[in-house]
Amino acid sequence: MSKLPTLHRRARAVVAGMSLAALGGVLFVSHDRSDAGLAAEDITPESVTALAAELGVGSEATTGRLVLDLVDPQEGEGASEDEIAAWVAALDARPDVRVQSAGFYSEGEHLFVLEAEGATRPDLAEALADGIVEGFEPEIMYGLDDIDAAPAVDDELEANKGTRLPVDDPMFKLQWHMEQIHAPEAWTTTRGEGTVVAVIDTGVAYKDADGVRGLPDLNNTGFVEGESFIDGLPKGLDDHAHGSHVAGTIAQSTNNGIGVTGVAFGAKIMPLKVLSKDGRGAVPGIANAIRYAADHGAHVINMSLGGPLPSRVLAKAIEYAHKKGVVTVCAAGNERRSRVGYPAANKFSIAVSATDYGRELTHYSNWGSDIDVAAPGGDTRADKNGDGQPDGVLQNTIRIGRPMENDYLWFQGTSMASPHAAGVAALIVSSGVTNPDEVERVMKATAVHPKKVKWDDRFGAGIVDAQAAVSAQRDYAPERAGFTGLLFIAAIGGLGLAQLRGRARWLGAAGFAGAVAWTSGALGTTPMAYQAASLAGGGDGWLGFGSPLWFSAALPLAASVALLKVRALRPALVGLGLGTAAMLLHGAFVLPTLVTALPGGAWVDRAWLLGNGVLAWALARRVGRVGGTSPDAS
């Protein structure tokens, strides 16, 4: 036998392999996050000072103290716990210097607050230059803008009977914002069950206690015991109003016969109080709350707070939460600036701008290159829908500064937009997509842009769409219909056709092409994996949608074992294997959230899809060689 054909085959294999690798890389890069935000390592005291000067931010943005971030001994670079304690004690022993813990839950991160007259004076420089100090920065204050709240409304309103999921909350008909994100349609699929959303804010009035009365329209909402990271009410209780309103948007009790609804009313709320009754709080407490949420089971964090200056300490906390699989959603700010505030502009944060009833950017919303998505924030000064009520966001909350009283109030702000997006994130997580990067990708991929563009600096990827988002992991069509996806499937199919020769190639072309198209869903059909899940009863688990069983090489393997002896079906079996390989390999690079029943993060899903995709492709090659249909046959 001549060696020349073998060399040609090897050359074709090498070229095909390189082409697939390159195409896979293009797919991966094209779906990677384009806007990374400001990372912790990019924040220095000098950069913060320069930004403050640029924005004209005065001393009110800081407390005048310094936050010290000491190297964690567990990282193998810093001092021991005893050495850290001795260093802190020595610094604190100076007569004009006071060093104290940065608050509850700061011990693990070794955060301290230094207070001294002229804290940046030269004689402190030597101490702060010690290798034990990983970084230091001014203690920045974040908070809330003045709340523009409309008066309470009459609770005696006729229930809306035309919702997609029938609800009996009488004021739901006034919640135009739930309709804008298609929440009622999403509720037919999930209500956020099994997820925990941490509300890092002024607290939540979730139960009766000294000085506060629990909200009636949170009675049926699940809660994780709260915590306070600032002076005021304990256990994450609210003495302001803002945090309770935010929590209501996320998970107000729904179908309970009173009041209004929440986006993910099946989710549990973790109330973490970091802002005082005047709506202000220091960065260390906020950072501690983020780490606490990540360590205590939160899936989503909402922060409807912020300021113009970045914090390295806070950025590190957000990165910590991200590494633990937590989605962080933040308000973009209400300063009408072409610059997103912090922490929304940090890396690993989803920055949310605010829309009004007409799906336009509100007059107060910040915008800029860091905007990821938009959501309803409302406008209490307008009545565009003509219902005789303000176009704000309506939820049950305590009266502002009066925690013993409650009402249904319209608020406006990016503070109201952020919890809509956080609620959608909870619905996505409840649907089985748990990796924070993939949650963000699904949210952006399914958002609806009012200008029908892919992205701009006002709306980001568009207004979040709850229905489309929860359907994404069960609907392969958006990725299947993409041009790059079809190229990928065509490339896989081309490799398969190269394994057949002469008459076999053409006689089996119809069966081959049909099997590839049906299995992968290349022609707009439902992919075989979803059809198999439907036949098995659908739902979740190992026989439902997203099961690793269906997204594996198992189906083409079983079909090949059963039907290999039928020569006429071999081209179709090759197509079955290659179609499966196309879907799995495409998913490995583009949509690992196809798989929802595997433990671990997205890298586990990618590895599963990649490994099984390669197996399916190898199986197709093997079947193609049986019976002299391969060019290897002599």
LUMLUM-573889 format. One record per residue (C-alpha): residue number from 1; residue in one letter; x, y, z. Coordinates in steps of 0.1 Angstrom, whole numbers, plus 2048, in hexadecimal, padded with zeros to 3 digits. Example, Ala and Ser with C-alpha at 12.3 -4.5 7.8 and 13.67 -1.06 7.14 Angstrom:
   num   residu    xx    yy    zz
     1        a   87B   7D3   84E
     2        s   889   7F5   847
//
This chain:
   num   residu    xx    yy    zz
     1        m   800   800   800
     2        s   80D   823   7F8
     3        k   816   839   815
     4        l   80B   858   802
     5        p   7E6   856   80A
     6        t   7EF   851   82E
     7        l   804   870   82E
     8        h   7E8   883   81D
     9        r   7D0   877   838
    10        r   7E7   882   853
    11        a   7EC   8A4   843
    12        r   7C6   8A8   840
    13        a   7C2   89E   865
    14        v   7DC   8B7   870
    15        v   7CD   8D3   85C
    16        a   7AA   8CA   868
    17        g   7B6   8C8   88C
    18        m   7C7   8EA   88A
    19        s   7A8   8F9   879
    20        l   791   8EC   895
    21        a   7A9   8F8   8B0
    22        a   7AA   91B   8A0
    23        l   784   91C   89B
    24        g   77F   910   8BF
    25        g   796   92C   8CB
    26        v   783   946   8B6
    27        l   762   939   8C6
    28        f   770   93B   8E9
    29        v   77E   95E   8E5
    30        s   75F   96B   8D4
    31        h   74A   960   8F1
    32        d   762   96B   90C
    33        r   75A   989   922
    34        s   763   9A8   90E
    35        d   762   9C0   92C
    36        a   776   9B4   949
    37        g   771   9D2   95F
    38        l   78A   9E0   978
    39        a   79E   9C4   98A
    40        a   7AC   9C6   9AD
    41        e   7D0   9C7   9A1
    42        d   7C9   9E6   98C
    43        i   7BE   9FB   9AA
    44        t   7D8   A0E   9BD
    45        p   7D6   A2C   9D6
    46        e   7E5   A42   9BB
    47        s   7CB   A37   9A1
    48        v   7AF   A3E   9BA
    49        t   7BC   A60   9C2
    50        a   7BF   A69   99D
    51        l   79C   A5E   996
    52        a   78E   A71   9B4
    53        a   7A0   A91   9A6
    54        e   792   A8A   983
    55        l   76E   A86   98F
    56        g   771   AA2   9A9
    57        v   769   A8B   9C5
    58        g   76E   A9B   9E7
    59        s   777   A8E   A0A
    60        e   753   A82   A10
    61        a   75B   A63   9FA
    62        t   773   A56   A15
    63        t   775   A53   A3B
    64        g   798   A60   A3E
    65        r   7A5   A3E   A4A
    66        l   7B9   A24   A38
    67        v   7B0   A00   A31
    68        l   7CD   9E8   A35
    69        d   7CC   9C7   A22
    70        l   7E6   9B0   A30
    71        v   7F4   992   A1E
    72        d   7E1   972   A27
    73        p   7F9   959   A38
    74        q   7E7   93D   A25
    75        e   7F5   94B   A04
    76        g   818   942   A10
    77        e   825   965   A0B
    78        g   81C   978   A2B
    79        a   824   975   A4F
    80        s   814   95D   A68
    81        e   7F5   965   A7B
    82        d   80B   96D   A9A
    83        e   821   984   A86
    84        i   803   996   A77
    85        a   7F5   99C   A9A
    86        a   817   9A9   AA6
    87        w   81A   9C0   A89
    88        v   7F7   9CE   A8E
    89        a   7FD   9D2   AB3
    90        a   81E   9E5   AAD
    91        l   80D   9FD   A95
    92        d   7F0   A02   AAC
    93        a   807   A09   AC9
    94        r   811   A2A   AB9
    95        p   800   A46   ACD
    96        d   7F1   A57   AAE
    97        v   7E7   A38   A9B
    98        r   7CA   A21   AA0
    99        v   7C7   9FF   A8E
   100        q   7A8   9E9   A91
   101        s   797   9CD   A7F
   102        a   784   9D8   A60
   103        g   764   9C9   A6F
   104        f   751   9A9   A70
   105        y   75E   98D   A59
   106        s   77E   9A0   A51
   107        e   796   989   A65
   108        g   799   96F   A4A
   109        e   7A4   989   A31
   110        h   7BA   99C   A4A
   111        l   7AA   9BE   A44
   112        f   7B1   9DA   A5C
   113        v   7A8   9FF   A5E
   114        l   7C3   A18   A68
   115        e   7BA   A39   A76
   116        a   7D4   A55   A7B
   117        e   7D8   A7A   A76
   118        g   7E7   A7D   A54
   119        a   7E6   A58   A4E
   120        t   7FB   A5A   A2F
   121        r   817   A6D   A40
   122        p   83B   A62   A3A
   123        d   841   A52   A5B
   124        l   826   A38   A53
   125        a   834   A31   A31
   126        e   84E   A19   A3E
   127        a   835   A04   A52
   128        l   81D   A02   A34
   129        a   83A   9F8   A1D
   130        d   83F   9D8   A32
   131        g   83B   9B8   A1E
   132        i   81F   9AE   A35
   133        v   809   9C9   A25
   134        e   7FA   9BD   A04
   135        g   7E9   9DE   9FE
   136        f   7D9   9FD   A0E
   137        e   7C0   A16   A02
   138        p   7AA   A32   A0F
   139        e   78B   A25   A21
   140        i   771   A2D   A06
   141        m   74C   A33   A0E
   142        y   731   A26   9F8
   143        g   70C   A2D   9FB
   144        l   6EB   A35   9EB
   145        d   6DE   A53   9D8
   146        d   6C1   A66   9E6
   147        i   6A2   A50   9E1
   148        d   687   A5E   9CB
   149        a   669   A4B   9D8
   150        a   645   A4F   9CD
   151        p   628   A4E   9E6
   152        a   619   A2D   9F0
   153        v   5FD   A1F   9DB
   154        d   5DB   A10   9E2
   155        d   5DD   9EB   9E9
   156        e   5B9   9E5   9DD
   157        l   5C0   9DF   9B9
   158        e   5B2   9C4   9A2
   159        a   5CA   9A7   99D
   160        n   5D9   9A3   97B
   161        k   5CA   983   96B
   162        g   5DE   985   94B
   163        t   600   97A   957
   164        r   613   95D   948
   165        l   615   94D   96B
   166        p   5F4   956   97C
   167        v   5FC   96A   99C
   168        d   5E4   979   9B5
   169        d   5FA   996   9C0
   170        p   5E1   9B3   9BC
   171        m   5FB   9CE   9B3
   172        f   60E   9B9   99A
   173        k   5FC   9CC   97E
   174        l   610   9EA   988
   175        q   632   9D9   985
   176        w   639   9E1   961
   177        h   65D   9D9   969
   178        m   656   9B4   96D
   179        e   645   9B4   94B
   180        q   663   9C6   93B
   181        i   67B   9AA   945
   182        h   660   98F   93D
   183        a   661   981   960
   184        p   63E   972   95F
   185        e   648   95C   941
   186        a   667   951   953
   187        w   653   946   972
   188        t   644   92A   95E
   189        t   667   91A   95D
   190        t   677   925   97E
   191        r   671   93D   99B
   192        g   695   93C   9A8
   193        e   691   91D   9BE
   194        g   6B1   911   9CE
   195        t   6C4   932   9CB
   196        v   6D0   94B   9E5
   197        v   6D4   96F   9DD
   198        a   6E8   985   9F5
   199        v   6DB   9A8   9F7
   200        i   6F8   9BE   A02
   201        d   6E7   9DE   A0B
   202        t   6D6   9F0   A28
   203        g   6C7   9CF   A34
   204        v   6A5   9BF   A2F
   205        a   686   9C1   A46
   206        y   681   99B   A44
   207        k   675   995   A68
   208        d   668   9A7   A87
   209        a   683   9B3   AA0
   210        d   68A   9D0   AB7
   211        g   685   9EF   AA3
   212        v   679   9DE   A83
   213        r   65B   9CC   A76
   214        g   65C   9B2   A5B
   215        l   64D   9BA   A39
   216        p   62C   9A8   A32
   217        d   634   9A2   A0E
   218        l   654   98F   A18
   219        n   642   976   A2E
   220        n   643   95A   A14
   221        t   667   962   A09
   222        g   683   94B   A14
   223        f   6A0   95B   A27
   224        v   6C2   951   A32
   225        e   6CA   961   A54
   226        g   6D9   983   A4E
   227        e   6F8   995   A5C
   228        s   701   9B9   A62
   229        f   723   9C7   A59
   230        i   71C   9EA   A66
   231        d   70D   9FA   A86
   232        g   6E8   9FA   A87
   233        l   6CE   9DF   A86
   234        p   6DC   9BC   A8A
   235        k   6D8   99D   A74
   236        g   6D5   9AF   A54
   237        l   6B6   9C2   A5D
   238        d   6AC   9E2   A4C
   239        d   6A9   A05   A5C
   240        h   6A9   A18   A3B
   241        a   691   A09   A20
   242        h   6A8   A05   A02
   243        g   6B4   9E1   A09
   244        s   691   9D5   A0F
   245        h   685   9E4   9EE
   246        v   6A2   9D3   9DC
   247        a   69B   9B2   9EC
   248        g   676   9B5   9E2
   249        t   680   9B9   9BD
   250        i   694   999   9C0
   251        a   67D   983   9D4
   252        q   65D   994   9E0
   253        s   644   97A   9EC
   254        t   62F   972   9CD
   255        n   60D   961   9C9
   256        n   605   969   9EE
   257        g   5E6   97E   9E7
   258        i   5F6   9A0   9F1
   259        g   60C   9BA   9E2
   260        v   625   9B4   9C6
   261        t   63C   99A   9B7
   262        g   662   994   9B6
   263        v   678   988   999
   264        a   684   968   9A9
   265        f   66B   964   9C5
   266        g   676   940   9CA
   267        a   699   94A   9D4
   268        k   6A5   951   9F7
   269        i   6B3   972   A02
   270        m   6D2   977   A17
   271        p   6CF   999   A27
   272        l   6F2   9A9   A2E
   273        k   6F1   9CC   A3C
   274        v   70F   9E2   A32
   275        l   6FE   A04   A30
   276        s   6F2   A18   A4E
   277        k   6D0   A28   A52
   278        d   6DD   A46   A3F
   279        g   6E7   A30   A21
   280        r   70D   A31   A25
   281        g   727   A17   A2D
   282        a   74C   A11   A2A
   283        v   75D   9FA   A11
   284        p   76B   9E1   A2B
   285        g   749   9D8   A37
   286        i   73C   9D3   A14
   287        a   75A   9BE   A0B
   288        n   755   9A9   A2A
   289        a   731   9A3   A21
   290        i   73A   997   9FE
   291        r   752   97D   A0C
   292        y   738   973   A26
   293        a   71E   96E   A0B
   294        a   736   959   9F6
   295        d   73F   944   A14
   296        h   71B   93E   A1F
   297        g   70A   931   A00
   298        a   700   94F   9EC
   299        h   6FC   949   9C6
   300        v   6F6   96D   9BD
   301        i   700   98E   9CE
   302        n   6EE   9AF   9C7
   303        m   6FE   9D0   9D0
   304        s   6E8   9EE   9C9
   305        l   702   A05   9D7
   306        g   723   A15   9CD
   307        g   737   A34   9C7
   308        p   74F   A44   9AE
   309        l   770   A36   9BC
   310        p   77D   A12   9B9
   311        s   789   9FD   9D6
   312        r   7A4   9E2   9D3
   313        v   796   9D1   9F2
   314        l   773   9D0   9E4
   315        a   780   9C4   9C2
   316        k   792   9A7   9D3
   317        a   772   99E   9E5
   318        i   75E   99D   9C5
   319        e   779   987   9B5
   320        y   778   970   9D3
   321        a   752   96C   9CF
   322        h   756   966   9AA
   323        k   76F   94A   9B0
   324        k   756   93A   9C8
   325        g   73C   93A   9AD
   326        v   728   959   9B7
   327        v   718   971   99E
   328        t   71C   995   9A8
   329        v   703   9AF   99A
   330        c   707   9D4   9A1
   331        a   6F6   9F5   99A
   332        a   708   A0B   981
   333        g   700   A2B   995
   334        n   6E9   A49   992
   335        e   700   A66   98B
   336        r   6F7   A69   966
   337        r   71C   A64   95E
   338        s   72C   A53   940
   339        r   73F   A3F   959
   340        v   733   A21   96D
   341        g   737   A23   992
   342        y   747   A09   9A9
   343        p   744   9EC   9B1
   344        a   730   9E8   991
   345        a   74F   9F1   97C
   346        n   764   9D7   98D
   347        k   76F   9B7   97C
   348        f   757   99A   983
   349        s   73A   9B2   989
   350        i   71B   9B4   972
   351        a   714   9DA   96F
   352        v   6EF   9E3   969
   353        s   6E2   A03   95B
   354        a   6BD   A0E   960
   355        t   6A0   A10   947
   356        d   67E   A20   949
   357        y   65C   A14   93F
   358        g   664   A1D   91A
   359        r   683   A08   91A
   360        e   699   A27   918
   361        l   6B7   A2F   92E
   362        t   6AB   A42   94D
   363        h   6B5   A66   952
   364        y   6CA   A5D   971
   365        s   6DC   A3D   966
   366        n   702   A3C   962
   367        w   70E   A2C   942
   368        g   72F   A24   932
   369        s   746   A09   925
   370        d   742   9F3   945
   371        i   71C   9EF   941
   372        d   713   9CA   93D
   373        v   6ED   9CA   93C
   374        a   6CF   9E0   943
   375        a   6B0   9DB   958
   376        p   691   9EF   964
   377        g   69A   A0A   97C
   378        g   67B   A1F   978
   379        d   673   A44   978
   380        t   65D   A50   994
   381        r   658   A72   982
   382        a   647   A63   964
   383        d   628   A4F   95B
   384        k   62F   A43   938
   385        n   617   A26   93A
   386        g   5FA   A3C   944
   387        d   5EF   A27   962
   388        g   5ED   A46   978
   389        q   60A   A3A   98D
   390        p   62F   A43   98D
   391        d   645   A2D   977
   392        g   65C   A23   993
   393        v   664   A00   99F
   394        l   649   9F5   9B7
   395        q   651   9DF   9D5
   396        n   648   9DB   9FA
   397        t   661   9EB   A11
   398        i   663   9FD   A33
   399        r   65C   A23   A32
   400        i   67D   A35   A2E
   401        g   68E   A37   A50
   402        r   66F   A29   A61
   403        p   675   A03   A65
   404        m   655   9FD   A79
   405        e   63F   A08   A5C
   406        n   63C   9FA   A38
   407        d   62C   A03   A18
   408        y   62D   9FC   9F2
   409        l   644   A16   9E3
   410        w   652   A1F   9C1
   411        f   677   A24   9C1
   412        q   68D   A2D   9A3
   413        g   6B2   A28   99C
   414        t   6CC   A10   990
   415        s   6C8   A02   9B3
   416        m   6A7   9F5   9A7
   417        a   6B5   9E9   985
   418        s   6D0   9D4   995
   419        p   6B8   9BD   9A9
   420        h   6A4   9B6   98A
   421        a   6C4   9A9   97A
   422        a   6CE   997   99A
   423        g   6AC   986   99A
   424        v   6B1   97B   976
   425        a   6D3   96D   980
   426        a   6C2   959   99C
   427        l   6A9   94B   982
   428        i   6C6   941   96C
   429        v   6D9   930   989
   430        s   6B8   91F   993
   431        s   6B6   911   96F
   432        g   6D8   900   974
   433        v   6F2   919   967
   434        t   708   91E   985
   435        n   72A   92C   978
   436        p   729   952   97C
   437        d   73A   958   95B
   438        e   720   942   949
   439        v   703   953   95C
   440        e   70F   975   950
   441        r   714   967   92D
   442        v   6F0   959   92C
   443        m   6E2   97A   93A
   444        k   6F4   98E   91F
   445        a   6ED   976   903
   446        t   6C7   977   90A
   447        a   6C4   99C   912
   448        v   6AF   9B1   8FA
   449        h   6BF   9D1   8EE
   450        p   6A6   9ED   8E7
   451        k   6BC   9F9   8CA
   452        k   6C0   9D6   8BC
   453        v   6E6   9D7   8BE
   454        k   6FD   9BF   8CF
   455        w   70A   9D7   8E9
   456        d   70C   9FC   8F1
   457        d   718   A11   90F
   458        r   6F4   A19   91A
   459        f   6E3   9F7   91C
   460        g   701   9E0   91A
   461        a   6F5   9C0   90A
   462        g   6D1   9CB   90F
   463        i   6B4   9C8   928
   464        v   6B5   9A8   93B
   465        d   69A   98F   930
   466        a   691   975   94A
   467        q   67D   95F   934
   468        a   698   95C   919
   469        a   6B3   958   934
   470        v   6A3   93A   945
   471        s   69C   92A   923
   472        a   6BF   92E   917
   473        q   6CE   90E   926
   474        r   6B2   8FA   916
   475        d   6B2   90C   8F5
   476        y   6D1   906   8E0
   477        a   6C4   91B   8C4
   478        p   6D6   93C   8CB
   479        e   6F8   92A   8CA
   480        r   6EE   911   8B0
   481        a   6E3   92C   898
   482        g   702   941   89B
   483        f   718   942   87C
   484        t   737   937   88F
   485        g   723   91A   89D
   486        l   719   90E   87B
   487        l   73D   911   86F
   488        f   748   8FC   88C
   489        i   72E   8E1   884
   490        a   738   8E3   85F
   491        a   75C   8DE   868
   492        i   754   8BF   87D
   493        g   73E   8B2   861
   494        g   759   8B8   848
   495        l   771   8A2   85C
   496        g   757   887   85C
   497        l   752   888   837
   498        a   777   884   833
   499        q   775   862   843
   500        l   75E   855   828
   501        r   768   850   804
   502        g   75B   84B   7E2
   503        r   738   83C   7DE
   504        a   734   838   804
   505        r   738   85D   808
   506        w   71D   866   7F0
   507        l   705   849   7F6
   508        g   704   852   81B
   509        a   705   877   818
   510        a   6E0   87C   81F
   511        g   6E0   866   83D
   512        f   700   875   849
   513        a   6F5   899   845
   514        g   6D3   892   854
   515        a   6E3   882   873
   516        v   6FC   89F   878
   517        a   6E0   8B9   874
   518        w   6C8   8A7   88B
   519        t   6E1   89F   8A6
   520        s   6F1   8C1   8A8
   521        g   6D2   8D6   8A0
   522        a   6E5   8E7   883
   523        l   6C6   8ED   86E
   524        g   6B0   8FC   88A
   525        t   6A4   8DB   897
   526        t   6A5   8D2   8BC
   527        p   6C6   8C0   8C3
   528        m   6C4   89B   8CB
   529        a   6CE   8A1   8EF
   530        y   6AF   8B5   8F6
   531        q   699   89D   8E4
   532        a   6A7   881   8F9
   533        a   6A1   895   919
   534        s   67D   89C   90E
   535        l   677   877   907
   536        a   685   86F   92A
   537        g   66C   887   93A
   538        g   67F   8A8   93A
   539        g   685   8BA   95A
   540        d   6A6   8BA   96C
   541        g   6BE   8A0   979
   542        w   6D0   884   967
   543        l   6B4   87D   94E
   544        g   6A8   8A1   949
   545        f   6B3   8BF   935
   546        g   6D8   8C6   93A
   547        s   6E1   8A3   945
   548        p   705   898   93E
   549        l   6F6   877   931
   550        w   6E7   888   913
   551        f   704   89F   90D
   552        s   71D   883   909
   553        a   729   869   8F0
   554        a   711   850   8FF
   555        l   6F5   853   8E5
   556        p   70A   84F   8C6
   557        l   71D   833   8D7
   558        a   6FD   820   8DF
   559        a   6EF   825   8BC
   560        s   710   819   8AD
   561        v   711   7FA   8C2
   562        a   6ED   7F1   8B9
   563        l   6ED   7FA   894
   564        l   710   7F6   888
   565        k   709   7D6   875
   566        v   6EF   7E8   85F
   567        r   706   7F5   843
   568        a   6EC   80D   835
   569        l   6EB   81F   856
   570        r   710   824   85B
   571        p   712   846   84A
   572        a   6F5   851   861
   573        l   708   843   87F
   574        v   727   857   875
   575        g   711   876   872
   576        l   702   86F   894
   577        g   724   86E   8A4
   578        l   730   88D   892
   579        g   711   8A0   899
   580        t   715   898   8BE
   581        a   739   8A2   8BC
   582        a   730   8C3   8AC
   583        m   717   8CB   8C6
   584        l   72D   8C1   8E3
   585        l   74D   8D2   8D7
   586        h   73A   8F1   8CD
   587        g   72B   8F1   8F0
   588        a   74D   8EC   900
   589        f   759   90C   8F1
   590        v   739   921   8F1
   591        l   71E   915   908
   592        p   729   8FD   924
   593        t   709   906   936
   594        l   6F9   8EB   921
   595        v   702   8D3   93D
   596        t   6F2   8DB   95E
   597        a   6F4   8BB   973
   598        l   71A   8B9   978
   599        p   72A   8C6   998
   600        g   745   8E0   995
   601        g   749   8FF   980
   602        a   749   906   95B
   603        w   76B   8F6   956
   604        v   75C   8D4   960
   605        d   740   8D9   946
   606        r   759   8E3   92B
   607        a   76F   8C5   933
   608        w   751   8AD   931
   609        l   745   8BC   910
   610        l   767   8BC   901
   611        g   770   899   90B
   612        n   74F   88A   8FF
   613        g   751   89F   8DF
   614        v   772   890   8D7
   615        l   765   86D   8DF
   616        a   747   872   8C9
   617        w   75D   87D   8AC
   618        a   775   85F   8B1
   619        l   757   848   8B2
   620        a   74B   857   891
   621        r   76D   851   881
   622        r   76D   82D   88D
   623        v   74A   826   87F
   624        g   754   836   85E
   625        r   771   81D   85B
   626        v   75C   7FF   85F
   627        g   754   7EB   840
   628        g   76D   7FC   829
   629        t   75D   81E   829
   630        s   77D   82F   836
   631        p   79A   839   821
   632        d   7AF   824   838
   633        a   79F   805   829
   634        s   7B3   7F3   80E
//
